[in-house]
Amino acid sequence: MDKFNANKSINTVRLEKLFLEKGIPKILRKKEYMVRQNEKTNHIGFVLSGIFRLTRIDTNGNEWIVGYSFKNDCVCDYPSLINKTAATVNIQATTDCEIYLLPLSELNQFWETDMDTQRLGRYIAETMFAEIYQRLLGFYCDSPEQRYQALMKRCPNLQELITLKEIALFLGVTPETLSRIRKKLQQK
């Protein structure tokens, strides 16, 4: 799933090494939570295997899929983590997962190691911002068909990993709308 999260183009070898050396290994079974909405967390995860779904439950009780983390991704509710506030999302294993959990204090020490780690931290933050900004623009400016095509271009085998219902929720459309979009594109 190299292209789902955009920051895969940067060299994260030192960061991955930090997780493996100082992180706490943990196995999460399918449907287990790493983080629950409204609870505090003090760890960031590095995904060795499996898929995590990030969801938010709104005031009406509706669940919205807001993101995914795959193998070799970091997974956390980063704004809540760094601000030491309650999580704004649920982070749930959609498959059996193996992760390394790293305390925020260890990550902060790593960022202060030298100029290279500071640049890496800045680049990751900028990449995350750009990705979220592009997704926001897509919701305002692109049609559901355009959002679907962009997602499939970025992540061609996503349908092999998650259900079409989940893809629809991630795109902000109903499963029926996604079926019509897919049928229309197949006819072209």
C-alpha positions as CSV (number, residue, x, y, z in Angstrom):
1,M,0.0,0.0,0.0
2,D,2.9,2.3,-0.7
3,K,0.8,5.2,-2.1
4,F,-2.1,5.5,0.3
5,N,-0.2,7.8,2.6
6,A,1.9,10.3,0.7
7,N,5.0,10.5,2.9
8,K,6.4,7.3,1.5
9,S,8.8,9.2,-0.8
10,I,11.0,10.3,2.2
11,N,13.8,8.3,3.8
12,T,12.4,7.1,7.1
13,V,15.0,4.4,7.9
14,R,16.2,6.1,11.0
15,L,12.7,6.6,12.3
16,E,11.7,3.0,11.6
17,K,14.9,1.9,13.4
18,L,13.8,4.0,16.4
19,F,10.5,2.2,16.6
20,L,12.1,-1.2,16.4
21,E,14.7,-0.4,19.0
22,K,12.7,1.6,21.5
23,G,9.1,0.8,20.7
24,I,6.9,-1.8,22.5
25,P,5.8,-4.6,20.2
26,K,2.1,-5.3,20.3
27,I,-0.3,-7.6,18.4
28,L,-3.8,-6.4,17.8
29,R,-6.4,-8.8,16.5
30,K,-9.0,-7.8,13.9
31,K,-11.6,-5.3,15.4
32,E,-9.3,-4.4,18.4
33,Y,-8.7,-0.8,19.1
34,M,-5.3,0.9,19.4
35,V,-7.0,4.2,20.4
36,R,-10.6,5.0,21.2
37,Q,-12.2,8.4,20.5
38,N,-12.3,10.6,23.6
39,E,-9.6,8.7,25.4
40,K,-6.0,10.0,25.9
41,T,-3.1,8.3,24.3
42,N,0.6,8.8,24.7
43,H,1.9,6.5,21.9
44,I,2.5,6.5,18.2
45,G,2.5,3.2,16.3
46,F,4.6,1.8,13.5
47,V,2.7,-0.8,11.5
48,L,4.8,-3.9,10.7
49,S,1.8,-5.8,9.3
50,G,-1.9,-5.3,8.9
51,I,-4.3,-2.4,8.3
52,F,-5.7,0.2,10.7
53,R,-8.9,2.2,10.0
54,L,-9.3,5.6,11.5
55,T,-12.9,6.6,12.2
56,R,-14.8,9.4,13.8
57,I,-18.2,9.1,15.4
58,D,-20.2,12.3,15.0
59,T,-22.8,13.8,17.4
60,N,-25.6,11.8,15.6
61,G,-23.8,8.5,16.2
62,N,-22.7,8.1,12.5
63,E,-19.3,6.6,12.0
64,W,-17.1,8.2,9.3
65,I,-13.9,6.6,7.9
66,V,-11.3,9.4,7.9
67,G,-8.2,7.4,7.0
68,Y,-6.2,4.2,6.9
69,S,-2.7,3.1,7.9
70,F,-1.0,0.2,6.2
71,K,2.3,-1.7,6.6
72,N,5.3,0.6,7.1
73,D,3.0,3.6,8.0
74,C,2.9,5.4,11.3
75,V,-0.5,5.4,13.0
76,C,-1.9,7.7,15.6
77,D,-4.1,10.7,16.2
78,Y,-1.2,13.0,15.9
79,P,-2.8,16.4,16.8
80,S,-4.3,14.9,19.9
81,L,-1.1,13.1,20.7
82,I,1.1,16.2,20.5
83,N,-1.5,18.4,22.2
84,K,-2.0,15.8,25.0
85,T,-5.8,16.0,24.5
86,A,-8.4,13.2,24.1
87,A,-8.3,11.4,20.8
88,T,-10.7,12.7,18.1
89,V,-10.7,9.4,16.2
90,N,-10.9,5.7,16.8
91,I,-8.0,3.6,15.5
92,Q,-9.1,0.0,15.0
93,A,-7.4,-3.0,13.4
94,T,-9.2,-4.1,10.3
95,T,-7.0,-7.2,10.1
96,D,-4.7,-8.8,12.6
97,C,-1.9,-6.3,13.1
98,E,1.6,-6.2,14.5
99,I,2.8,-2.8,15.6
100,Y,5.5,-1.1,17.6
101,L,4.3,1.5,20.0
102,L,6.6,4.4,20.8
103,P,6.0,6.9,23.7
104,L,5.7,10.5,22.6
105,S,8.6,11.4,24.8
106,E,10.9,9.1,22.8
107,L,9.7,10.5,19.5
108,N,10.3,14.1,20.8
109,Q,13.9,13.1,21.8
110,F,14.5,11.7,18.4
111,W,13.4,14.9,16.7
112,E,16.0,16.8,18.7
113,T,18.8,14.4,17.9
114,D,20.3,16.5,15.0
115,M,19.4,18.7,12.0
116,D,18.6,15.7,9.9
117,T,15.9,14.4,12.3
118,Q,14.5,17.9,12.6
119,R,14.3,18.2,8.9
120,L,12.6,14.7,8.7
121,G,10.1,15.7,11.3
122,R,9.3,19.0,9.5
123,Y,9.0,17.2,6.1
124,I,6.6,14.6,7.6
125,A,4.5,17.3,9.1
126,E,4.4,19.3,5.8
127,T,3.6,16.2,3.8
128,M,0.7,15.3,6.2
129,F,-0.6,18.9,6.0
130,A,-0.5,18.8,2.1
131,E,-2.2,15.4,2.0
132,I,-5.0,16.6,4.3
133,Y,-5.4,19.9,2.5
134,Q,-5.7,18.1,-0.9
135,R,-8.3,15.7,0.6
136,L,-10.3,18.7,1.9
137,L,-10.1,20.4,-1.5
138,G,-11.3,17.2,-3.1
139,F,-14.4,17.1,-0.9
140,Y,-15.2,20.7,-1.8
141,C,-14.2,20.8,-5.5
142,D,-14.2,17.3,-7.0
143,S,-17.2,15.1,-7.9
144,P,-17.4,11.7,-6.1
145,E,-16.3,10.1,-9.4
146,Q,-13.2,12.3,-9.5
147,R,-12.4,11.5,-5.9
148,Y,-12.8,7.7,-6.6
149,Q,-10.6,7.9,-9.7
150,A,-7.9,9.8,-7.8
151,L,-8.0,7.3,-4.9
152,M,-7.7,4.3,-7.3
153,K,-4.9,6.0,-9.2
154,R,-3.0,6.6,-6.0
155,C,-3.9,3.2,-4.5
156,P,-4.8,0.7,-7.3
157,N,-5.1,-2.4,-5.2
158,L,-7.1,-0.8,-2.4
159,Q,-10.2,-2.8,-3.3
160,E,-8.3,-6.0,-2.5
161,L,-7.7,-4.8,1.0
162,I,-10.9,-3.2,2.2
163,T,-14.5,-3.5,1.3
164,L,-16.3,-1.3,-1.3
165,K,-18.6,-0.1,1.5
166,E,-15.5,1.2,3.4
167,I,-14.2,2.9,0.3
168,A,-17.6,4.6,-0.2
169,L,-17.6,5.8,3.4
170,F,-14.0,7.1,3.0
171,L,-15.1,9.0,-0.2
172,G,-18.2,10.4,1.5
173,V,-20.7,8.6,-0.7
174,T,-23.2,5.8,-0.3
175,P,-22.2,2.3,-1.4
176,E,-24.9,2.5,-4.1
177,T,-23.4,5.7,-5.5
178,L,-20.0,4.0,-5.6
179,S,-21.5,1.1,-7.5
180,R,-22.9,3.5,-10.1
181,I,-19.6,5.3,-10.4
182,R,-17.7,2.0,-10.9
183,K,-20.3,0.7,-13.4
184,K,-20.1,4.0,-15.4
185,L,-16.3,3.9,-15.5
186,Q,-16.3,0.2,-16.6
187,Q,-18.6,1.1,-19.5
188,K,-16.2,3.8,-20.7
